[in-house]
Amino acid sequence: REIDLSQIVKSLETLTTLVNNGDGTYTYTSENGTKTIVNVPQDVIDQFEKIINNETVKNKILELLTVVGGGNVYYDGTRFTYADANGVVREIDLSQIVKSLETLTTLVNNGDGTYTYTSENGTKTIVNVPQDVIDQFEKIINNETVKNKILELLTVVGGGNVYYNGTKFTYVDANGVVREIDLSQIVKSLETLTTLVNNNNGTFTYTSENGTQTIIDVPQSVINEFEKIISDETVKNKILELLTVVGGGNVYYDGSTFTYADANGVVRVIDLSQIIKSLETLTTLVNNEDGTYTYTSENGTKTIIDVPQDVIDQFEKIINNETVKNQILELITISGGGNVYYDGTKFEYLDVDGIKKIIDISAIVKANETLTTLVDNGDGTFTYTSENGTQTIIDVPESVIKEFEKIINNETVRHELEQLILNKGGNVYYDGTKLEYLDENGVKQIIDLSGMIKDNETLTTLINNQNGTYTYTSENGSQTIIEDTLTVLAYNPTTGILTYKDEHKNIATVDIRNAVKTFETVTRITSNTAAGTVTFVDEKGVSTVLDMKAVVKAHETTTKLVNNNNNTFTYYNEKEIDAAGNPIANRGTTFRIPRIETYDMTSMINSGVKTPRDYTYADMTSGGTNGVSHFPNLAFETAFSGTLNADISRPNTSRYLNVNFTIRGHILTISETVSYIGSVEVEALIEVELLINGVVIETFTPKFFRFGGYERGENYWEETFNWPAVIPNNLNIAASNNLEIRLKPSRNTFNKNLGNGQGYFSDDMRVLVLNVSKVMIQLFEK
């Protein structure tokens, strides 16, 4: 039976995939599972400045805008301007208009291989990457190239004693044991990886299995192919549709209103207020009536503005502001009796001139004292005697106790108490790293804890006496001897003595070497390769000979692998070989080995003999005509020749050329000093062929060359010919060969420029010259 390797490898292969996500992005998955997002829209956006500054792109966009009609609005790359009714150029401030028109989109990773994209209008789209791969997996696995590569990989496993039972591969090892072949490990060790790396500048670097790196330049590709892109009808319609929506190109601004011409040419006013009203997003600022405000931005983000907390957090800064300080002092002065200050020993005040004066309390009291007394009873109470002798006990502790809850809950009391605790509570303060205190002069001093601890600490010590004991000294100087009570077991490999020391330091030894020697027995086994025997001698010296050659011969089995000389091999196991050792007919398993072909570049031509070819007006107009063009029957002429070297030791059926060269043509016209531009544009079809040793091996597709005419304004034309050319199998290739490029003009319209003045052709002059240049021809051989 034939083994279907494609099914076996199908379960082991690794794939690279590049999936179109349907939204302008592609997901590339390498063999090792690395995923890279090729985001073409984003790359175009990120590199848009580079793209839009490309002259080809810019010209195409301007050309498209011109088609749909232009108003008086102009954009110079940085700003929009318009010409008013008086021709004065004025700038349009679009920032305010655009600011209110923004919308948001989101792309959310759902964590299960899918992404949810929400557009500006709220439409949600699921990008299901795993399902896309699953849906297309059958197509991938059935691809012939994929299947052939897998078969080629499996061939590497090979092996003469391999057996396949329909589900798995097994083989017989040197000991006759049947073992299973783990193909997954073999495939894993042989596979190669490709990578696609995002360079984060709009380009990607693709590394193939053989290490070749290719740059995928998305922005440059858009630029290079922009003419093709912009000429596509779908693209053009979308751009025109976009331009129509925003009034692009046909918008006119007169300094106060925007107008546009509709499809029927009717001028209409653009009502920006309605457009903005329908698109604008709002922000709100709500008073929460507790000193805070809630601000909601355009995208719904809420921010709390906490005025009281901000004042609290910045109060030190506020109170130190000179303007605030002056206003508070002014307020104090206006309310009266607030300009008195007490520094702990005396009362002072500021008079109307701002001079500081001392208040003599003793004089004031003396002048106003009455016959009342207040006596401190020394227990927290006071006895008050009024002028008429009535006595009242003022019990301060009891009053404070009864009203303490009210007192402590008073905000002013609490605030003052907190300030007192923070600033005056004890005179010691800790800031997280050090302790400080205020001395009697109010100067802040650092407390040196290390010095205090050092002066007051006590030490303990534990000293190793190097004799198995330790001496411990406590803080009060008491010493205690700690004795080691460990047991020790040590072996000396030099003497073979094992020594044991118990907790009481008693030592016992055992001679291990003599003990082993006394009781050991010796056996030995030897082999005779020539005789195929093994001899075993037991402890008593009795020998036993085993004839291994006879044993192996009696049980030996053989397998055979036959080369069919057609890229296939047939494997026969032990049961498929007869007694004479020949394969049994119609038995065995046949499998194919794929051919692997590689080519080397063995020769290159980039120089040779170049011969310009020129033609007269009579040459160009010979042959038949259809009234517009002439069809001259000219012969091919050699314009380039060079030597092509080949490796003749290689097979004759395995050579091809990679050909690249340029043909440049120019015309000559009537003139007194220099060649004038051809008055009428003419064209000629140039035919080209490639020869080796006089035999044509490739005829290239003819190309038109166009010259003259004041619309083009050039008498020159250049075309590049680039094509692979296979060398025929029957061509006798030598070590050194002659290679030629031949050409000729055929159908042409040179008769259209016949005349008598400068810039025309005369019927007796040379009118066309053709040259071959930039030759690069490479020979590849198997």
ABEGO torsion letter per residue (X at the ends): XBBBAAAAAAAABBBBBBBBAGAGBBBBBBAAGBBBBBBAAAAAAAAAAAAAABAAAAAAAAAAAAAAEBBABBBAGABBBBBBAAGBBBBBBAAAAAAAABBBBBBBBAGAGBBBBBBAAGBBBBBBAAAAAAAAAAAAAABAAAAAAAAAAAAAAEEAABBBAGABBBBBBAAGBBBBBBAAAAAAAABBBBBBBBAGAGBBBBBBAAGBBBBBBAAAAAAAAAAAAAABAAAAAAAAAAAAAAGBGABBBAGABBBBBBAAGBBBBBBAAAAAAAABBBBBBBBAGAGBBBBBBAAGBBBBBBAAAAAAAAAAAAAABAAAAAAAAAAAAAAEGAABBBAGABBBBBBAAGBBBBBBAAAAAAAABBBBBBBBAGAGBBBBBBAAGBBBBBBAAAAAAAAAAAAAABAAAAAAAAAAAAAABEABBBAGABBBBBBAAGBBBBBBAAAAAAAABBBBBBBBAGAGBBBBBBAAGBBBBBBBABBBBBBBAAAGBBBBBBAAGBBBBBBAAAAAAAABBBBBBBBBAAAGBBBBBBAAGBBBBBBAAAAAAAABBBBBBBBAGAGBBBBBBAAABBAAGBBBBGBEBBBBBBBBBBBBBABBBABEBBBBBBBBAAAAABEBBAGABBBBBBBBBBABBBBBBBBAABBAAABBBBBBBBBBBBBBBBBAABBBBBABBBBBBBBBBBBBGGBBABBBBBBBBBBEEAAAGBABBBBBBBBBBBBBAABBBBABBBBBBBBBBBBBAAAAABBABBGBBBAABBABBBBBBGBBBBBBBX
